[in-house]
Amino acid sequence: MITLKDVCQNEEVNALIKGAQKQLDALGYTEHGHRHISIVSKRAGDILQKLGYPERTIELARIAGYLHDIGNCVNRVDHAQSGAILAYEILKNMGMPVEERTEIMMAIGNHDEGTGTAISDISASIILADKSDAHRDRVRNPNLGTFDIHDRVNYAVTKSSLTLDAEKRIITLDLKIDTEICPVLDYFEIFMDRTMMSKYAAKYLKIWFSLVINDTKLL
């Protein structure tokens, strides 16, 4: 069976990840490279693991998380759909069964808040993992004076953790935001759609999504 380790060692995958980050750097976007995809991969698998899913489903979620942003190598616009097709073909060439690569394709194709929604357990875990990764480490722009709102909000997030209480069935995104850099309201200006998508993804998994910012529960 194809594992996350196999995918991580695939030269084609690594070339696409590198190309995707190169394109996003040119566009001035936040980091979507190995740091981000590794976090999404781990968090997606951890969510399903804590909810008691089979090991193979957990592994597929980790693979989907690692591949979810390769479509940025084509174009930022519709990157979820192009990434889903790229992932399907790569996994096909690696010998993954059609049922498994279809699940991964569906999850990747539905991870963007502009066009997607939770349509499977794996896709729901990818959404929750992806949308929870707000942090100053994602900011690539070295000049604070030229920050746009995305840079400013991400840079203001000094701590970000996603925890799941399986017994209470509550998943909590806990953020620390430096309000001297930006007010909490700015976070919602750019993350409201992602927050609502996370809420519905949690609902798909029959858990509750909670948002805590600076020790204040907002959801």
C-alpha positions in Angstrom: 0.0 0.0 0.0 1.2 3.5 -0.8 2.1 5.4 2.4 2.8 9.0 3.3 6.5 8.2 3.3 6.3 7.0 -0.3 4.6 10.2 -1.3 7.1 12.4 0.5 9.9 10.7 -1.4 8.3 11.0 -4.8 10.4 13.4 -7.0 7.3 14.6 -9.0 5.5 15.5 -5.8 8.5 17.4 -4.5 8.9 19.3 -7.7 5.3 20.4 -7.7 5.6 21.5 -4.0 8.6 23.6 -4.9 7.0 25.0 -8.0 3.8 25.9 -6.1 5.8 27.8 -3.4 7.8 29.6 -6.1 4.6 30.8 -7.8 3.0 31.9 -4.5 6.2 33.8 -3.6 5.9 35.7 -6.9 2.3 36.6 -6.0 3.2 37.7 -2.5 1.2 34.9 -0.7 1.8 33.4 2.6 3.8 30.1 2.9 2.2 27.0 1.4 5.3 24.8 1.3 6.7 21.9 3.3 6.0 23.6 6.7 2.3 24.1 5.9 1.6 20.8 4.2 3.3 18.9 6.9 1.2 20.5 9.6 -2.0 19.9 7.6 -1.0 16.3 7.0 -0.3 15.6 10.6 -3.4 17.4 12.0 -5.7 15.8 9.5 -4.5 12.3 10.5 -4.5 13.1 14.2 -8.2 14.2 14.0 -9.3 11.0 12.5 -7.0 8.9 14.7 -8.5 10.5 17.9 -12.0 9.8 16.5 -11.2 6.2 16.1 -11.0 5.8 12.3 -9.2 2.8 10.7 -5.5 3.2 10.2 -5.8 3.2 6.4 -8.3 6.0 6.5 -5.9 8.0 8.7 -3.0 7.4 6.3 -5.1 8.5 3.3 -5.9 11.7 5.2 -2.2 12.3 5.9 -1.5 11.8 2.2 -4.3 14.1 1.1 -3.0 16.8 3.5 0.5 16.6 2.2 -0.7 16.9 -1.4 -3.6 19.4 -0.9 -1.8 22.5 -2.2 0.2 21.2 -5.2 -2.4 22.8 -7.5 -0.8 26.1 -6.7 1.9 25.1 -9.2 -0.6 25.5 -12.0 -2.3 28.6 -10.7 -3.7 30.0 -7.5 -7.1 30.2 -9.1 -8.9 26.9 -8.8 -5.8 25.3 -7.2 -8.0 22.8 -5.3 -9.4 21.3 -8.5 -6.1 21.3 -10.5 -4.3 19.9 -7.4 -6.9 17.1 -7.1 -6.4 16.0 -10.7 -2.6 16.2 -10.4 -2.7 14.1 -7.1 -5.0 11.5 -8.7 -2.6 11.0 -11.7 0.5 10.8 -9.5 -1.1 8.3 -7.1 -2.3 6.3 -10.1 1.2 6.1 -11.4 2.4 5.1 -8.0 0.0 2.1 -8.0 -2.6 3.3 -5.5 -6.0 1.6 -5.9 -8.6 3.6 -7.7 -10.9 3.7 -4.6 -8.2 5.3 -2.4 -7.0 7.8 -4.9 -10.6 8.9 -5.6 -11.1 9.6 -1.9 -7.9 11.7 -1.9 -8.9 13.5 -5.1 -12.3 14.4 -3.6 -10.8 15.7 -0.4 -8.2 17.9 -2.2 -10.8 19.2 -4.7 -13.1 20.4 -1.8 -10.6 22.0 0.6 -10.9 25.6 -0.7 -13.5 27.8 1.0 -14.4 29.4 -2.3 -15.5 26.3 -4.1 -15.6 23.4 -1.7 -17.2 21.8 1.3 -16.9 18.7 3.5 -18.1 15.8 1.4 -16.3 12.9 3.3 -14.6 12.2 6.6 -11.2 12.7 4.9 -12.2 16.0 3.3 -13.6 17.3 6.6 -10.3 16.5 8.4 -8.3 18.3 5.7 -10.5 21.4 5.9 -10.1 21.6 9.7 -6.4 21.0 9.5 -5.8 23.5 6.7 -7.9 26.4 8.0 -6.4 26.1 11.5 -2.9 26.9 10.3 -2.7 30.7 10.9 0.7 31.7 12.3 3.4 34.3 11.8 5.8 31.6 10.5 3.7 31.6 7.3 4.6 35.2 6.4 7.2 35.3 3.7 7.4 39.1 3.3 10.4 40.4 5.3 9.2 44.1 5.2 6.6 44.8 7.8 5.9 48.2 6.3 4.5 46.5 3.1 2.3 44.0 4.9 -1.2 43.5 3.4 -4.0 42.3 5.7 -3.1 38.6 5.2 0.5 39.2 6.2 -0.5 41.4 9.1 -3.1 38.9 10.5 -0.9 35.9 10.1 2.1 37.7 11.6 -0.1 38.8 14.6 -0.8 35.1 15.4 1.9 34.1 17.8 0.4 30.8 18.8 -2.0 28.4 17.1 -3.1 25.0 18.3 -5.8 22.6 17.3 -7.0 20.2 20.0 -9.7 17.5 19.9 -11.5 16.2 23.0 -12.9 13.0 21.6 -15.0 12.3 24.6 -16.7 15.6 24.6 -16.5 15.7 20.7 -15.2 19.2 20.6 -12.4 20.4 18.4 -10.9 23.7 19.5 -8.8 26.2 17.5 -6.9 28.3 20.1 -5.1 31.4 18.9 -3.0 34.0 20.5 -3.1 37.3 18.6 -0.9 40.3 19.2 -3.4 43.1 19.1 -0.7 45.7 18.8 -0.1 44.3 15.3 -3.7 43.9 14.3 -7.1 43.9 16.1 -9.0 40.6 16.5 -11.7 42.0 14.1 -9.1 41.9 11.2 -8.8 38.1 11.8 -12.5 37.7 11.0 -12.3 40.0 8.0 -10.2 37.4 6.2 -11.0 34.2 8.1 -14.8 34.3 8.4 -15.4 32.1 5.4 -12.7 29.7 6.6 -14.2 29.7 10.1 -17.6 28.8 8.8 -16.2 26.1 6.6 -14.4 24.6 9.6 -17.7 24.7 11.6 -19.5 22.7 8.9 -16.5 20.3 8.5 -16.7 19.6 12.2 -20.4 19.0 11.9 -19.8 16.5 9.2 -17.6 14.6 11.6 -20.3 14.9 14.3 -18.2 17.1 16.5 -18.4 20.8 17.6 -16.0 23.5 16.4 -14.9 25.9 19.0 -12.8 29.1 18.4 -10.8 30.7 21.2 -8.8 33.9 20.7 -6.7 35.4 23.5 -8.5 33.1 26.0 -11.9 34.3 24.9 -14.3 31.7 23.5 -15.9 33.1 20.4 -17.6 30.0 19.0 
